[in-house]
Amino acid sequence: MTSKYNSKDRPAIFYRQVVINLFNFSLASSKFCLLPFLTLYLKFLGLEPLHVGLIFAVYSFLPIIGKWTCSKCATSCGFRRAALMLSLFFTILGYVVIMFIPPKTSAYDKNFLCIPKNDSDKQFPPSVPSTTTEFVTKFNLVTERKTELPTEFRELTKAITEKITTRNVVSNSPISSFDLLSERDKNLLASRTDVNKLRLLTREQLTMVLAKIKEKSRRVSRSPTTPATDFLSRTLNKMTSGVHSVADKLKNVENKTLLFVLLTISGISLFGSAVEPVADDIWHDFLDRFDRLDKYGSHSTWYDFGTIWTPVTIAAAVEFGNCERIMHLPTVYLFFLSFACLMGFCLILSIFFPNKTAHRKRKFLFGLRTTFGDVRSIFLTITAMACGFATSTVEIFLFWKMFKDGNWLSLGIVVSASRVGQVVSSTIVGRALKNLIFFETCLGLFFISAGLVWCSLVEKAGGLWLTPACVGVMGFGKGFILSARHWHPEFRINSIIVNRRAQSVVNHFENHIGFGIGALISGPIYSKWGVEVLMQIGAILLGLFLIANILVAKCSPPRPTVKYSKLLPDVELDDDEEDSDKEEDDWLEHALIRDKMGTKIIK
């Protein structure tokens, strides 16, 4: 039973509102100073696109279980504030653990993690070779010094070596360069060495080995007999055995890194995902006790402000700061340290949250029934899931394409531009079009698909600095989808209060199920065709949903709504009669609200 609001409660409400606004601002700032850049950190650890997609899929799917379980336990046992503080603590602990995971090779650590942009021209030789060509080059240089070859041949070898080191990986094609050699050269190479090992080498490496053999032959004798073949056997055996040993070592390190990151992300998703729903429940029930639900939703403005300013600010700090020289820490650790500080501030603010709750259970199944109540609601939910699927490719792998020469500022501008577009379209424009739900949905699908196509062609159309505009267009479309589901009549209790259960279900379908499926599929497609094809696939999918949206709007009329007028007495009452006979609220309005919230009405 809600207590009636009076002027004496105004200071208490104002005090709690300041706390919740600061909490949401710090929470949004902490999330957006790390999570958009986490995909690059995983790349620097040496993980493959398939592994990164799997990690983000786990990060998306497990909160469906974690949010429901933690919220239900916290509500049933009556310790919401304690559950909120524990979730914040586990979140901080999990990301701090990820910060100290060693990279797969020291080359990643030195060339990407520890060097500020001003010192990026310095080169460090990797202690463990990260590719086959680097190992072969190092071995050949050592062999060259031992054999004391002439100066002319040493210069030729150096030129070939420099050409080889420009290659990042050895070709994985089943058609080897060994088959392109002449029969005489193939017989010479295959006389004392396994052909399968020779197929691992590139054409430049084979040419270099042949040149060494012929030079050795001219120095020892006039014909390539035993000394040449012995030299060939020793060289190729060391070369190919080194290839296998280094590859196996790197594979084991990569598997251990993947397993450790997966376990840590799973713990964060299960135990740290309840921060937002529990904090939202506490604030909603606090306002409901004072009958001031009209103030519910104002904290989202502070959340949006935190998501806009943080990415570009933290990216500028990393871009122009010198974390290594001042704090003796790798530059990229600034993301994690900022996240930990802001989350720690949220932990302190959670101490001042109201502890008294209404012990109301979150009826997720009722929200699911409301969401799938009619054709239009179903289609809007599936459309939101498709948007989450299409935009997951951009949020995971776009930075892999953009990041060049340590340019962090452009990445921060991209994230902030996306948030600006989403906030503008969902608040200002979306409120003006709140009665045109399906028109808003069509606009959202059009802007997202157009932004995906533009972003896939942006490198050809003028450079990567146009990417913030492309992502801003996509954010504009996401804001329309968010506004459409916010103002959809089936997802609201009345014009002031939203149906939090239905909104939560749609959010799960968009940000967890759709995003998770997109993350799983994105990894293999990115490895084979690149991020451009990923974006074009998402644009085609949303184009099909745009056509289907028009058909649904034509063929499925909206469900009729019941309108009524509040019953009031015809004559004015005296003050005494009014105090004794008046009702707190209209009974029919309360009955309809309780029915829509899933509360059983006693007849």
Secondary structure, 3 states (H helix, E strand, C coil): CCCCCCHHHHHHHHHHHHHHHHHHHHHHHHHHCCHHHHHHHHHHCCCCHHHHHHHHHHHHHHHHHHHHHHHHHHHHHCCHHHHHHHHHHHHHHHHHHHHCCCCCCHHHHHHHHCCCHHHCCCCCCCCCCCCHHHHHHHHHHHHHHHHCCCHHHHHHHHHHHHHHHCCCCCCCCCCCHHHHCCHHHHHHHHCCCCHHHHCCCCHHHHHHHHHHHHHHHHHHCCCCCHHHHHHHHHHHHHHHHHHHHHHHHHHHHHHHHHHHHHHHHHHHHHHCCCHHHHHHHHHHHHHHHCCCHHHCCCHHHHHHHHHHHHHHHHHHHHHHCCHHHHHCCCCCHHHHHHHHHHHHHHHHHHCCCCCCCCCCCCCHHHHHHHHCCCHHHHHHHHHHHHHHHHHHHHHHHHHHHHCCCCCHHHHHHHHHHHHHHHHHHHHHHHHHCCCCHHHHHHHHHHHHHHHHHHHHCCCCCCCHHHHHHHHHHHHHHHHHHHHHHHHCHHHECCCCCECHHHHHHHHHHHHHHHHHHHHHHHHHHHHHHCHHHHHHHHHHHHHHHHHHHHHHHHHCCCCCCCCCCCCCCCCCCCHHHHHHHCCCCCHHHHHHHHHHCCCCCCC
